[in-house]
Amino acid sequence: MPPKKKKSRRQSGHRAAARKWSRSKRPRSASPATTHLNELTEKVDIMSSELAARLAAVEHLLVDKQVCSRDELIRSRQFIDPRQSE
């Protein structure tokens, strides 16, 4: 009698590769707190730039209507934030 052929072990190797594939493709989900923090950061960035633009518009109107001078605006900014100087 001829000896029996051994079955190849390709199937078990294929399964390991499939498991490895599924692990690498699985998306990493951020925690809800991180997601919420990222959303808040984005909103604050948008709001701060919009607020700065509106403040500049108000300052322009104050000078344009001669309610105050440009030097007074500069001094008021320095009073609020001493690090800011020209």
ABEGO torsion letter per residue (X at the ends): XBBBBBBBAAAAAAAAAAAAAAAAABBBBBBAAAAAAAAAAAAAAAAAAAAAAAAAAAAAAAAAAGABBAAAAAAAAAAABAABBX
